[in-house]
Amino acid sequence: MPYSLGLSLYNLAGRHGPHRPLSRPPRPGGALLWLHAPNLAGLPAMQELARHLIEDDGLQVLLTAPPPASPDQAHPPPADYPRAAEDFLNHWRPDLAVFAEGELLPATLHECTRRKIPLLMVGARAPCLPVGRDGWYPGLIGTCLQAFTQIMVLDDTAARAFRRAGAEPGQIRIAGRMEEPSAALPYVESDRAFLAQLMATRPVWLAADVAPGEMRDVIAAQRDALQLAHRLLLILVPRNAAAAPMLADELEAIEGWGVALRRTDQDPGAETQVYICDASEYGLWYRLAPVTFLGGSLAGEGCARNPMEPAALGSAIVYGPKPGPYGAAFGRLGAGRAARMVGTGAELTMALGDLLSPDRAARQAQAAWTIASEGAEATAQVLHAIRAVTDGAP
């Protein structure tokens, strides 16, 4: 990658960037592959790629992602300034660098090419500069793209975006969306079998992580839905677990419902309308409930549960307009008609009424499962491209 006018201007614009070396753990011995995710949305696919490389190939992997990625998820990437890039590469000395989604780090890429470190781009949507570092830099993006041996993109739209930006057609391969770690949560099979027998033939729905501000809407949805299905059971997981006993008393006194509390080992009987549980057993509740409303998304501060959790376990998803950190995941599910967004409590009631039809719930749940489990073929292509560099595979 030549030192172009665009790169000079880019580095000049960032001349006040950090230069102090960071404290880093020791570099592991042997060959090291560097995988970089530019954001939290792209991190799961790179984590799954890292798992394959470690478990299947026995390779050492350095995974980086910017905050708010936690230290147990990934290391911080280099700040994209010449001295910071030099310090990072001096310490880690990667044998291959794999970038995701299309983010370009010009100063870091220049230093990688100067050191002859092979570069791959995977899961790419469109080329872009780091957040806060965009601007007019003549020819910079096209020059950066020429540094990559291969650019593996999501679809035709992404391929066109990279060609327009200056990538050569021979560099680009349409691979599709990469695999993410399974979001299927664990459970105790004996508990599932026992509760499934108790709930046999009853319609069931789950309201997960319900914020205080949306509890009224969930209760109203259950009240109205009971007019359509008088044996309907709500598995209710309030965000404030300490409020469960008081909530049970209120529902019994005000609504006249039968309420069972999981924390006191009560089981949902034939006359139970609400089963109040806590957040430690979501793998069990997703398996028992054909329909899940993800709380926090309607009137809370945002959804705090990954929607791929119920999707992976065959539960149809209803959610509000506040996706929290899972906007990309909800977008994928919504585009695939695998989740239904509601904007008000009244719409939640309508959605629940629709999904009480087993056929409708099953179709939406199947679509959600398909999206949650996609990507194995794309990840296999990426692994082949990496192996072609690391061990000379054809």
C-alpha positions in Angstrom: 0.0 0.0 0.0 1.8 3.1 -1.2 2.1 6.2 1.0 -0.4 8.4 -0.9 -1.5 12.0 -0.6 -4.8 10.7 0.9 -2.9 8.8 3.6 -0.7 11.8 4.3 -3.8 14.0 4.8 -5.5 11.3 6.9 -2.5 11.0 9.2 -2.2 14.8 9.4 -5.8 15.1 10.4 -5.1 12.7 13.3 -1.8 14.1 14.3 -3.1 14.7 17.8 -4.1 11.1 18.3 -2.8 9.0 21.2 0.8 7.9 21.0 1.4 6.4 24.4 1.9 2.6 24.3 -0.8 0.6 26.1 -0.3 -2.1 28.6 -0.9 -5.4 26.8 -0.7 -9.1 27.8 2.3 -11.1 26.5 2.1 -12.3 22.9 1.5 -16.1 22.7 4.2 -18.2 21.0 3.9 -19.4 17.5 1.8 -18.2 14.6 -0.9 -15.6 15.6 -4.0 -14.6 13.6 -5.5 -11.1 14.2 -9.3 -10.8 13.8 -10.8 -7.4 14.1 -14.5 -6.5 14.5 -15.3 -2.8 14.1 -18.3 -2.8 16.4 -20.4 -5.0 18.8 -22.8 -6.0 16.0 -19.9 -7.6 14.1 -18.3 -9.2 17.1 -20.3 -12.4 17.4 -19.4 -13.6 13.9 -15.7 -13.0 14.5 -15.9 -14.8 17.9 -17.4 -17.8 16.1 -14.6 -17.6 13.5 -12.0 -17.4 16.2 -13.6 -20.5 17.9 -13.2 -22.5 14.7 -9.6 -21.4 14.2 -8.7 -22.3 17.8 -10.6 -25.6 18.1 -10.4 -26.9 14.6 -7.0 -25.6 13.5 -5.1 -25.3 16.8 -4.2 -21.7 16.0 -3.5 -18.7 18.3 -6.0 -15.9 17.7 -6.0 -12.3 18.8 -9.5 -10.8 18.6 -10.0 -7.0 18.8 -13.1 -4.9 19.0 -13.6 -1.3 20.3 -15.4 -0.5 23.6 -17.9 -1.3 24.9 -16.7 -4.8 24.2 -15.6 -6.3 27.5 -12.1 -7.6 28.1 -13.3 -11.2 28.1 -14.8 -10.6 24.6 -11.9 -8.9 22.8 -8.8 -6.8 23.2 -8.9 -3.1 22.2 -7.7 -2.4 18.7 -5.0 0.0 17.9 -5.9 3.7 17.6 -5.5 4.3 13.9 -2.4 6.6 14.0 1.0 5.7 12.7 2.8 5.4 16.1 -0.1 3.5 17.7 -0.3 1.1 14.8 3.5 0.5 15.0 3.3 -0.2 18.8 0.4 -2.6 18.3 2.1 -4.5 15.5 5.5 -4.5 17.2 3.9 -6.2 20.2 1.5 -8.7 18.6 3.4 -9.4 15.3 0.4 -11.1 13.7 1.0 -13.5 10.8 -2.4 -12.6 9.2 -5.0 -9.8 9.8 -8.7 -10.3 9.1 -10.9 -7.3 9.1 -14.7 -7.4 9.2 -17.7 -5.5 7.7 -15.7 -3.0 5.6 -14.0 -0.7 8.1 -10.7 0.5 6.9 -7.9 1.6 9.3 -5.5 3.3 6.8 -2.6 3.9 9.1 -2.8 0.4 10.4 -3.2 -1.1 7.0 -0.2 0.8 5.7 1.9 -0.5 8.5 0.6 -4.1 7.8 1.5 -3.9 4.1 4.9 -2.5 5.0 5.5 -5.5 7.1 4.1 -7.8 4.5 1.3 -9.1 6.8 -1.4 -10.7 4.6 -4.9 -9.0 4.8 -8.4 -10.4 4.3 -11.7 -8.6 4.6 -14.8 -10.7 5.6 -18.5 -10.2 6.2 -18.1 -6.9 4.3 -21.1 -4.6 3.7 -19.4 -1.4 2.4 -16.0 0.2 2.7 -15.8 3.0 5.4 -13.3 4.9 7.5 -13.3 4.7 11.3 -16.1 6.6 13.1 -15.0 10.2 13.5 -12.2 10.0 11.0 -14.1 10.4 7.7 -13.2 13.3 5.4 -11.8 14.0 1.9 -8.7 12.0 1.4 -7.9 11.6 -2.3 -7.8 8.0 -3.4 -7.4 6.7 0.2 -10.2 4.2 0.3 -9.3 2.7 -3.1 -5.6 2.4 -2.1 -6.6 0.7 1.2 -8.8 -1.8 -0.7 -5.9 -2.8 -2.9 -4.0 -4.0 0.2 -6.4 -6.9 0.7 -5.8 -10.3 -0.8 -9.5 -11.1 -0.8 -12.7 -9.2 0.1 -15.5 -11.5 1.1 -18.8 -9.6 0.9 -22.4 -10.2 2.1 -24.3 -9.9 -1.2 -24.5 -8.2 -4.7 -25.2 -4.8 -3.2 -22.0 -5.0 -1.1 -20.0 -6.2 -4.1 -21.1 -3.2 -6.1 -20.2 -0.9 -3.2 -16.6 -2.2 -3.1 -16.2 -2.1 -6.9 -17.3 1.5 -6.9 -14.8 2.3 -4.1 -11.9 0.9 -6.1 -11.6 -2.8 -5.4 -10.7 -5.0 -8.3 -13.4 -7.5 -9.4 -11.0 -10.4 -8.8 -10.6 -9.4 -5.2 -14.3 -9.7 -4.4 -16.2 -12.9 -3.5 -19.8 -13.0 -2.5 -19.9 -15.3 0.6 -23.0 -14.3 2.5 -23.5 -13.7 6.2 -21.1 -15.5 8.6 -22.1 -17.8 11.3 -22.5 -16.5 14.8 -22.2 -18.5 18.1 -25.3 -20.4 19.0 -27.6 -18.4 21.2 -29.4 -21.5 22.5 -29.3 -21.3 26.3 -28.9 -24.3 28.5 -31.7 -25.9 30.5 -32.5 -28.9 32.7 -34.3 -31.5 30.7 -36.1 -33.0 33.7 -37.5 -29.6 34.5 -38.6 -29.1 30.9 -40.3 -32.5 30.7 -42.1 -32.0 34.1 -43.4 -28.5 33.2 -44.3 -29.5 29.6 -46.5 -32.2 31.1 -48.2 -29.7 33.4 -48.7 -27.3 30.6 -49.8 -29.9 28.0 -52.5 -28.6 25.6 -52.4 -25.1 27.2 -51.4 -22.1 25.1 -48.3 -20.4 26.7 -46.5 -17.2 26.1 -43.4 -15.6 27.8 -42.9 -12.0 28.8 -39.2 -11.8 29.3 -37.3 -9.1 31.3 -40.4 -6.9 31.7 -39.5 -3.4 32.8 -41.8 -1.7 35.4 -43.1 0.8 32.9 -44.4 -1.9 30.6 -45.9 -4.3 33.2 -49.3 -2.7 32.8 -49.2 -3.4 29.1 -48.2 -7.1 29.6 -51.0 -7.6 32.1 -53.5 -6.0 29.8 -52.4 -8.2 26.9 -52.9 -11.3 29.1 -56.3 -10.1 30.3 -57.6 -9.5 26.8 -56.0 -12.7 25.4 -57.7 -14.8 28.1 -61.0 -13.8 26.3 -59.7 -15.7 23.3 -58.0 -18.6 25.0 -59.3 -19.0 28.6 -56.5 -21.5 29.5 -53.7 -19.2 28.4 -50.7 -19.2 30.7 -48.3 -16.3 31.0 -44.7 -17.0 32.1 -43.7 -13.7 33.5 -40.1 -12.7 34.2 -40.0 -9.2 35.7 -36.8 -7.2 35.4 -37.0 -6.4 39.1 -36.9 -9.9 40.6 -37.3 -8.6 44.1 -40.8 -7.3 43.2 -42.1 -10.8 42.3 -43.9 -11.6 45.6 -45.7 -8.2 45.7 -46.6 -8.5 42.0 -48.1 -12.0 42.7 -50.2 -10.5 45.5 -51.4 -7.7 43.2 -52.4 -10.0 40.4 -54.3 -12.2 42.7 -56.1 -9.4 44.4 -56.8 -7.1 41.4 -57.2 -9.4 38.5 -58.4 -12.4 40.5 -55.9 -14.7 38.7 -54.2 -17.8 40.0 -50.5 -17.0 40.3 -47.6 -19.4 41.0 -44.1 -18.3 42.1 -41.1 -20.3 40.8 -38.8 -19.0 43.5 -41.0 -20.7 46.2 -41.2 -23.9 44.2 -44.9 -23.5 43.3 -45.9 -25.2 40.1 -48.4 -23.8 37.5 -51.6 -25.7 38.0 -54.7 -25.9 35.9 -56.1 -22.7 37.5 -52.9 -20.7 37.2 -53.0 -17.8 34.7 -49.5 -16.3 35.6 -46.3 -18.2 36.4 -43.8 -15.7 37.8 -40.2 -16.8 37.3 -36.7 -15.3 37.4 -34.0 -14.7 34.8 -31.8 -17.7 35.6 -33.7 -20.2 33.5 -34.4 -18.5 30.1 -33.2 -21.6 28.3 -36.2 -23.4 29.9 -38.8 -20.7 29.3 -37.9 -20.2 25.6 -38.4 -23.9 25.0 -41.8 -24.0 26.7 -43.2 -20.8 25.3 -44.1 -20.7 21.5 -44.4 -16.9 21.8 -41.9 -14.5 23.5 -42.3 -10.8 24.2 -38.9 -9.2 24.9 -39.3 -6.7 27.6 -37.5 -3.4 27.9 -38.1 -2.8 24.3 -41.6 -1.3 24.6 -41.5 1.1 27.5 -38.2 0.4 29.2 -34.7 1.6 28.5 -34.1 -0.8 25.7 -34.1 -4.6 25.2 -31.4 -6.3 27.3 -31.9 -9.8 25.9 -30.4 -11.0 22.7 -33.4 -11.8 20.4 -31.4 -14.7 18.9 -31.9 -16.6 22.2 -35.6 -17.2 21.6 -35.0 -17.4 17.9 -32.6 -20.3 18.3 -35.1 -22.2 20.4 -38.2 -21.9 18.2 -40.1 -19.1 20.0 -41.9 -16.5 17.9 -40.7 -13.0 18.9 -42.6 -9.8 19.7 -40.7 -6.6 20.6 -41.1 -2.9 20.9 -39.4 0.1 19.2 -36.4 0.2 21.6 -34.0 -2.6 20.5 -31.2 -1.6 22.9 -27.8 -2.9 21.6 -29.6 -5.5 19.3 -30.8 -3.2 16.5 -29.0 -5.2 13.9 -30.3 -8.5 15.1 -33.9 -7.2 15.3 -33.4 -5.8 11.8 -32.4 -9.2 10.4 -35.4 -10.9 12.1 -37.8 -8.2 11.0 -36.6 -8.3 7.4 -37.1 -12.1 7.4 -40.6 -11.8 8.9 -39.2 -13.7 11.9 -40.2 -11.1 14.6 -43.1 -8.7 15.0 -42.6 -5.1 16.2 -45.3 -3.4 18.3 -45.4 0.3 19.2 -48.0 0.3 22.0 -49.6 -1.9 24.5 -52.7 -2.2 22.3 -50.5 -3.5 19.5 -48.9 -6.0 21.9 -52.4 -7.3 22.6 -53.2 -7.6 18.9 -49.9 -9.4 18.2 -50.4 -11.9 21.0 -53.9 -12.6 19.7 -52.6 -13.3 16.3 -49.8 -15.5 17.5 -52.2 -17.6 19.6 -52.9 -19.3 16.3 -50.4 -22.2 16.4 -49.8 -22.1 12.6 -48.9 -18.4 12.7 -46.6 -18.8 15.7 -44.9 -21.8 14.1 -44.3 -20.0 10.8 -42.7 -17.0 12.5 -40.7 -19.2 14.9 -39.4 -21.3 11.9 -38.3 -18.1 10.1 -36.5 -17.0 13.3 -34.7 -20.3 13.7 -33.6 -20.2 10.1 -32.0 -16.7 10.6 -30.5 -17.7 14.0 -28.8 -20.7 12.5 -27.6 -19.3 9.1 -24.0 -18.6 8.1 -22.2 -21.9 8.4 -21.4 -22.0 4.6 -20.0 -18.4 4.6 -17.8 -19.1 7.6 -16.5 -22.3 5.9 -15.5 -20.1 2.9 -13.7 -17.6 5.2 -11.9 -20.5 6.9 -10.7 -21.9 3.6 -9.4 -18.4 2.6 -7.5 -18.2 5.9 -6.1 -21.7 5.5 -5.0 -20.8 2.0 -2.7 -18.2 3.6 -1.6 -20.1 6.7 -0.9 -23.5 5.3 -0.9 -23.1 1.5 -4.3 -24.8 0.9 -5.3 -24.7 -2.8 
